[in-house]
Amino acid sequence: MSRQFSIPTVLRMVPNRLLKDFFQRLGYGDLGIPWEQLGEREIEPVVKALSGMSRADQDRIEGEMRSVFDLACETGLGAIFEGAVRCGDCKLSEVMPEELGPYGKSMWAWLNRPEAFEKAMLIHQVEHLSWWRKRNDLPRLAPDTSAATRVRLEEEIASLLTREQGRGKVCTVEVLERGETIYFFAYPDDFVQNVTTHDEDGKLAPSTFRATFAIVFAYTPSEGALELYAKLPPKLKQRLEEIFARSVLGQELGPWNPEAAYELDHLKDPSFKLQTDPEDHLRVHISKMRLVPKNSGRRIFVEIDADDPEDSIHRTIEECLNQERLPLSEVWVNLVTFCFEFLPMEGRRPGRLTFDVGFPSSCSLRGARPERVELVEKYLKRWEIDRAGRATDGLATAGD
């Protein structure tokens, strides 16, 4: 179930002592709120104080509360702890008060570990992006993450988007290392938006603003693989990949015509088994598959019965596809939904991970936890689904 942000929700769920520190940190310690006499979840005096503030101050407070809200969940707290580790703080769990709930822990981190909190926001953003485009023909070189390189990447992206789309004149790039993958987050300016808002007098008035949008590069040097998240036309995605290679790796990329990054067609074979190692404590199945008849624009979706534990994708195909008229040899698979169930084991939290892989180069896996991604990628390679590394074997020494 999706969570809906509201200021009253945050005020009710965060302990008063942390709320008091929150307002003081933002410079609003003189709101006249009787914190010492206020009961927990007694939010009326706080709401009243906020309602008397200027619109600009209200917006500032709401923006910070939204960040706290975003990380006040299981994945958000996981991102906070990961962010702390990446800041060199491996003992956050020992100092964060155990009695706090998710909202309290998120606010505590905002107050006491601001650097880790900022990294957590980036990590959490990655975990909610889907449909990455992957290419595996880059040279296996260590990326340049210096400030000068980030500026160069900003300028190149801004120049491309300004020239091709009339937006993106200003762009900011941030870098995050996560396991073997280095992320470059680019935030170019979007088109101007015109909206109607209430002014300081409570009257409707036109307002314009220019938000940013996200472009994310995920580069894994050991594989020579680059994954790109960008809501842009395909021709611009290729230009962005070329810009990344030139700016960050010092290499020129030629036209991309490699083998597919992902191969799915063999998964339709009923004799194919998704076998795993017992020590990994996994259960894996395919829950959905998209079949495309050859020489046809039609698409066929098959999906298992989630309420039937004995069902399987091959059983579904057998029972739902008329193979006398359309044999399996006359269809190819271009989209598969996998479900990995991580069973309980020492040192690992149980859970389930569902993601899509699309032929030839799309995957929604990138946003999952690194330890889960690493295990899943192990099997995608074993099952000959992920072809990363094959096309780049000859590039291993490129740039030496």
Secondary structure, DSSP 4 states (H G I P E B T S, - for coil): ------HHHHHHHS-HHHHHHHHHHTT-TTS---TTTPPTT--HHHHHHHHTS-HHHHHHHHHHHHHHHHTSSHHHHHHHHHHHHHTT---HHHHS-TT--HHHHHHHHHHH-HHHHHHHHHHHHHTT---EEEE--S-------SHHHHHHHHHHHHHHHHHHHS--SSEEEEEEEETTEEEEEEEEEEEEEEEEEE-TTS-EEEEEEEEE--EEEEEETTTTEEEEE--S-HHHHHHHHHHHIIIII---------S-SB--GGGG-TT------GGG-EEEEEEEEEEEETT----EEEE--TT-TT--HHHHHHHHS-TTTS-GGGEEEEEEEEEEEE--BTTB--EEEEEEEETTTEESGGGS-HHHHHHHHHHHHHTT-B-TTTTTGGGTTTT-
